[in-house]
Amino acid sequence: MGAVGLGCMPMNWAYTGSRRRGEESLRAVHTALDRGCSLLDTADMYGPFTNELLLGRVLKERRADAFVSTKVGLLVGEQHIVANGRPGYVRRACDASLRRLQTDRIDLYQLHRPDPEVPIEETWGAMAELVSAGKVRALGLCAVGARATRRDGRDGLHAGTIRQLERIQQVFPVSAVMAELSVWSPEALAALLPWCAARGVGFLAAMPLGNGFLSGTLTPGQGFEPDDVRARHPRFTAEMMAANQPVVAGLRRVAARHGADVTPAQVALAWVLSRGRTVIPVPGTKHERWAAENAAAAHLSLTDADLAEIAGLPPARGSWD
Ligand SMILES: NC(=O)c1ccc[n+]([C@@H]2O[C@H](COP(=O)([O-])OP(=O)(O)OC[C@H]3O[C@@H](n4cnc5c(N)ncnc54)[C@H](OP(=O)(O)O)[C@@H]3O)[C@@H](O)[C@H]2O)c1
């Protein structure tokens, strides 16, 4: 599998311009695959459904080049996003994802969010049956979001997620965990990534570019469409974007030391890669140019001085808590 993956979510979900870029998104997927970014991360919820349909158009022709990761367990309702972890639903959702993706097997099937109404072992057991049935190769848990990360009483960061992982490991092996990890959101380094590394569980770094901020291409005060996740994100107010500019400035300084064509986005991805051999950054984009740029980050090696400079950057301002 390539060192860097491709997050497909921004192609038609949660980001400005997401509903207008179908053809360019297809080119971005091809570009990523051409450059060895074989991990394509999607979810039935993205769109909803249209993200998988889009990928299906590529997979129909290039299945052998791709490692397909999709997710189950969240439904887009009229008012809210709701969890459904009932075994019957999981089985139907998997068949529907396979049809949309135009494939007969999903490489990594992730539980998007545990359903509070269903014991996680029941949901995970149904997912394990899909492995036995040959519809899925491996299982993962997605633990993205403030609730998953937040300090859980006195237990520490990601403590609730780790408890869930301990429970489902008793039912069927966890092959990968997806959680936020980036220069400005390093919380997973405290306990979740060490838990994964100690057990040989892969770690998929979601939002490795800080929802685009760490690329340095966003301007404080710029607007976002109402359904863009950043329109409500505390770090994306004009004030916080301005306050967090020193983080981007630090990435720029490091990039400049590696050459005029190296970008802050590539430094941000190389930093994620430097966190361990089992860590795969999964940057999201719908742009061909950025898919190529992100793929090239796999060849950027940060020096000890670079890593020390990044470690010394001020912590990000603005949080969900
Ligand atoms: N956000 C979540 O809640 C979440 C949850 C679970 C899983 N994931 C998975 O993790 C993946 C990554 O997270 P994410 O996409 O939310 O955040 P991200 O990768 O940190 O940032 C995506 C944003 O960065 C921009 N971008 C990408 N490469 C760039 C470059 N080289 N230069 C400048 N801008 C660049 C994208 O722009 P364009 O879109 O305009 O190309 C997009 O706005 C998702 O795609 C999804 O597969 C995300």
PDBQT file of the ligand as one rigid body, heavy atoms in Angstrom, charges set to zero:
ROOT
HETATM    1  N1  LIG A 401     -13.297  15.481   8.481  1.00  0.00    +0.000 N 
HETATM    2  C1  LIG A 401     -13.853  14.389   9.056  1.00  0.00    +0.000 C 
HETATM    3  O1  LIG A 401     -14.751  14.500   9.928  1.00  0.00    +0.000 OA
HETATM    4  C2  LIG A 401     -13.435  13.001   8.667  1.00  0.00    +0.000 A 
HETATM    5  C3  LIG A 401     -13.958  12.008   9.379  1.00  0.00    +0.000 A 
HETATM    6  C4  LIG A 401     -13.598  10.717   9.098  1.00  0.00    +0.000 A 
HETATM    7  C5  LIG A 401     -12.737  10.453   8.102  1.00  0.00    +0.000 A 
HETATM    8  N2  LIG A 401     -12.220  11.425   7.355  1.00  0.00    +0.000 N 
HETATM    9  C6  LIG A 401     -11.335  11.040   6.241  1.00  0.00    +0.000 C 
HETATM   10  O2  LIG A 401     -10.090  11.719   6.341  1.00  0.00    +0.000 OA
HETATM   11  C7  LIG A 401      -9.832  12.367   5.090  1.00  0.00    +0.000 C 
HETATM   12  C8  LIG A 401      -8.991  13.587   5.330  1.00  0.00    +0.000 C 
HETATM   13  O3  LIG A 401      -9.685  14.542   6.126  1.00  0.00    +0.000 OA
HETATM   14  P1  LIG A 401     -10.267  15.875   5.483  1.00  0.00    +0.000 P 
HETATM   15  O4  LIG A 401     -10.366  15.707   4.005  1.00  0.00    +0.000 OA
HETATM   16  O5  LIG A 401     -11.486  16.216   6.227  1.00  0.00    +0.000 OA
HETATM   17  O6  LIG A 401      -9.157  16.970   5.892  1.00  0.00    +0.000 OA
HETATM   18  P2  LIG A 401      -7.690  17.334   5.345  1.00  0.00    +0.000 P 
HETATM   19  O7  LIG A 401      -7.126  16.254   4.520  1.00  0.00    +0.000 OA
HETATM   20  O8  LIG A 401      -6.933  17.799   6.528  1.00  0.00    +0.000 OA
HETATM   21  O9  LIG A 401      -7.981  18.633   4.469  1.00  0.00    +0.000 OA
HETATM   22  C9  LIG A 401      -8.800  18.617   3.337  1.00  0.00    +0.000 C 
HETATM   23  C10 LIG A 401      -8.811  20.019   2.789  1.00  0.00    +0.000 C 
HETATM   24  O10 LIG A 401      -7.481  20.368   2.379  1.00  0.00    +0.000 OA
HETATM   25  C11 LIG A 401      -7.468  20.822   1.046  1.00  0.00    +0.000 C 
HETATM   26  N3  LIG A 401      -6.201  20.334   0.446  1.00  0.00    +0.000 N 
HETATM   27  C12 LIG A 401      -5.833  19.053   0.241  1.00  0.00    +0.000 A 
HETATM   28  N4  LIG A 401      -4.573  18.993  -0.257  1.00  0.00    +0.000 NA
HETATM   29  C13 LIG A 401      -4.166  20.262  -0.377  1.00  0.00    +0.000 A 
HETATM   30  C14 LIG A 401      -2.944  20.855  -0.830  1.00  0.00    +0.000 A 
HETATM   31  N5  LIG A 401      -1.909  20.121  -1.225  1.00  0.00    +0.000 N 
HETATM   32  N6  LIG A 401      -2.869  22.213  -0.843  1.00  0.00    +0.000 NA
HETATM   33  C15 LIG A 401      -3.898  22.967  -0.413  1.00  0.00    +0.000 A 
HETATM   34  N7  LIG A 401      -5.077  22.466   0.057  1.00  0.00    +0.000 NA
HETATM   35  C16 LIG A 401      -5.198  21.123   0.066  1.00  0.00    +0.000 A 
HETATM   36  C17 LIG A 401      -8.702  20.235   0.416  1.00  0.00    +0.000 C 
HETATM   37  O11 LIG A 401      -9.138  21.101  -0.614  1.00  0.00    +0.000 OA
HETATM   38  P3  LIG A 401     -10.127  20.627  -1.799  1.00  0.00    +0.000 P 
HETATM   39  O12 LIG A 401     -11.197  19.814  -1.172  1.00  0.00    +0.000 OA
HETATM   40  O13 LIG A 401     -10.624  21.921  -2.346  1.00  0.00    +0.000 OA
HETATM   41  O14 LIG A 401      -9.327  19.854  -2.757  1.00  0.00    +0.000 OA
HETATM   42  C18 LIG A 401      -9.686  20.187   1.569  1.00  0.00    +0.000 C 
HETATM   43  O15 LIG A 401     -10.319  21.449   1.686  1.00  0.00    +0.000 OA
HETATM   44  C19 LIG A 401     -11.244  12.666   4.551  1.00  0.00    +0.000 C 
HETATM   45  O16 LIG A 401     -11.245  12.974   3.176  1.00  0.00    +0.000 OA
HETATM   46  C20 LIG A 401     -11.956  11.386   4.888  1.00  0.00    +0.000 C 
HETATM   47  O17 LIG A 401     -11.639  10.393   3.928  1.00  0.00    +0.000 OA
HETATM   48  C21 LIG A 401     -12.540  12.717   7.641  1.00  0.00    +0.000 A 
ENDROOT
TORSDOF 0
